Amino acid sequence: MCGFSGFILKFYLPNDVGLSALNVMANSLLHRGPDANDVWFDADSGVGLAHVRLSILELSEAGAQPMHSANNRFVISFNGEIYNHLDLRTQLEKEVCKIVWRGNSDTETLLECIAVWGLKKTLQATVGMFAFALWDRQENELVLARDRLGEKPLYWGWCGDVLLFGSELKALKAHPGFNAAIDRNSLALLMRYNSIPAPYSIYEGIEKLKAGYFVRIKKGQKRSDVSPESYWSFKDVVETGIASPFKGDVVQTVDALENVLNQSVAGQMLADVSLGAFLSGGIDSSTIVALMQKQSSSPVQTFAIGFDEPGYNEAVYAKEVAAHLGTNHTEYYVSAKDALAVVPKLPHIYSEPFADSSQIPTFLVNQMAKQQVTVALSGDAGDELFGGYTPYQFAPKIWNAISKLPLSIRKAVASLLGGLPMPDKLLKLLNVLPSKDRAEFYHILMTHWQQPEQLVLGAKPYPTVFDIPSQQPNTDCFEHWMMAMDASQYMIDDILVKVDRAAMANSLEVRVPMLDHRVVEFAWTLPLTMKIRDGKGKWVLREVLYRHVPKHLIERPKKGFSIPLAQWLRGPLKEWAETLLSETRLRNDGYFNVQMVRQTWHQHLQGKRDHALKLWGVLMFQAWLEVQ
C-alpha cells in the first residue's frame, strides 16, 4: 500500500522548484508509505509525480516508484494491489515472447500490460484495489484511474492553472498553488450523510474520482474539457445479475459462494510481509478468517478490540471463534480514555471532514494490528452484498404499512404531531410519514440532518445517487434496491473511507476480500431468498460459515462496531464539544445556523433526544476547520 500525488502545470517551472514542491506533497503522505519515497518531474512537460511506499510485494528497489515502463513511454505512481498480477504476467508472456522483468512487483505488471494491451483492457483484466496516476509521454496525457469498488482514494482538481491530484487532500493542500475554498454544498452533504459522497469534496473544484472510472487529461485542459469514463459499472452488475440468476440448488449455491470467496481470500493472502485479519466474532469477519485458516499452514494472526461499556463489547465472541479456528489471537480492551485520546487526531487522519463515529474503534484496531502485521484482511461489505443491515428487514414492513394511508393524510399527521415531544423511534417514524415513495422513505431513514440546507448557511446540497433515478439500478424488490443504494454510496464513501484512512494512518494495508469484483458479481446473481430468510440477513453467507464454525458461536444479536457516543458527549467529551459548538464560535465561523445547532445540542445534553450522530457531523467539521 502506498500514496501518491502530483501536478500538471501550464507554465514552465525550473527542475529544482518542481522537485521541491513534489517532495513537500510526498512528505504529507509519509504515513501511507514510510518505507521509501521518491519524486519525478519533467520540466519540459510540466508534469510531476510523487510516491511514498509501504512495501508489500517486491521489497527490493525493483518495486520503487514512480516507475517507468520498459519502453519508457509511461511513468506511474500507483497505490494498491493487483492480486492477479502473476496471472496477468503469464497472459502477457504468451503474447509477447521477450519480456525482461526487472522484479516481481504488481506495479511493473500493470505498466507492461498497459503498454501492450492499452489502458481499458488492462483495467478490465485486473483483480485488485488501486488508484494511480499515469503519464503517457507519447500522447502528453495524464491518466487517473480508480478501482471498481472505490477501495483506494483519488482526489483531483484545478487550482488556477495547476491540476493537482493525490491519494489524500492533504497532499493537494501541500502544493503552494492550492487555493480552493470550502464548498458549502458539500458541507450540506456531510450533514446529511456524515460523509461526502463522490464525486464531491469539501473544497470547491476538487473532486473524488468515482469508483470504476478513469479520466484522461492533456496539458492545458480544464475540467470542462475532460470527461471521466467508466470501465466497470456497479449498476450494470446489479441489473445483469438479477436478470440472469444463479440456477443451482441450495447446496450448489453455498458451494459456489464458498468457491468464489476462497478464490478471493487466496489472492489477497499474497504478500511478502506479515499478514493477519480483523476478527469481531460476527458473520463477515469470521467467514474471512475461517477461509484464511483453511488455506494457511500456520495459525492466522487475528485481532479484536473490546470495550468495558455494557452493550458494546464483542471481543468475547471473537475469542471463542478464534479458539475454535485455532488462530493466533490478540485482543485489546479499550478504555474510554483510550478511545477519547483518538478524537483530537481525527481531523488530521481524515484530511476531509468525516463523521462516522466508528472511525474511533476502527483506528484503534488498526493501531493494534500494526504492532504485529503489515497487512490485514477485513470482513467489510458482507452487509451490502448479502442483506445484513437491519433496515433491510424492517423498512419494507414499515413502508408497506404506512403506504396504505393516502399521502395527504400522512402529511397532515406528520404536520400535526411534529412539534410534540416523543421517543426517538417514534420521531423517526414521523419523519418518514410524508414520503411520496419508497425511495424517498429510505433516503429519509438514512439521513441525519433532514434539511441540511437550513443548517448550513448559503448551501444547497449537491445531488447524489438518491436524487438521480437514472443512476439507480433497476431491481426486483425493495430490499435489493436498498442494498444496491448502500453499496453505491454508503459503502464506498463511508465504510471504505473510514477503513483506508484509519489503516493508512497506522501504515497498515487493509484488504477486503468480499469486494473482489467476482464476489460482487456472483452475489448479485443470488435471489433475495438466499440473502434474507426468516427475518435474518446473510443467509447464504451464514451457511458457508457454519461449515467451519458451529452455529452457536455466531447466532446472537448484531451489535455493530460502535461506541457509546451519546453518553460521551454528555460526559467526558462535553467540554470539548461545548467549545466547538459555542454560540460565539459558530457565529464567527459563519457556516451553521447557530440556533439550530445550539437547540440540538441543548436537547441532547438534557437527555430529551439522542442527537449524537447529528452533532458528530457538526463537531467533526468544526474540529477539522480548527486545524486548517
Secondary structure, 3 states (H helix, E strand, C coil): CEEEEEEEECCCCCHHHHHHHHHHHHHCCHHHCECEEEEEEECCCCEEEEEEECCCCCCCHHHCCCEECCCCCEEEEEEEEECCHHHHHHHHHHHCCCCCCCCCCHHHHHHHHHHHHCHHHHHHHCCEEEEEEEEECCCCEEEEEECCCCCCCCEEEEECCEEEEECCHHHHHCCCCCCCCECHHHHHHHHHHCCCCCCCCCECCEEECCCCEEEEEECCCCHHHCCCEECCCHHHHHHHHHHCCCCCCHHHHHHHHHHHHHHHHHHHCCCCCCEEEECCCCHHHHHHHHHHHHHCCCCCEEEEEEECCCCCCCHHHHHHHHHHHCCEEEEEEECHHHHHHHHHHHHHHCCCCCCCCCHHHHHHHHHHHHCCCCEEECCCCHHHHHCCCCHHHHHHHHHHHHCCCCHHHHHHHHHHHCCCCCCHHHHHHHHHCCCCCHHHHHHHHCCCCCCHHHHECCCCCCCCHHHCHHHCCCCCCHHHHHHHHHHHHHHHHHHHHHHHHHHHHCCCEEECHHHCHHHHHHHCCCCHHHCCECCECCHHHHHHHCCCCCHHHCCCCCCCCCCCHHHHHHCCCHHHHHHHCCHHHHHHHCCECHHHHHHHHHHHHCCCCCCHHHHHHHHHHHHHHHCC
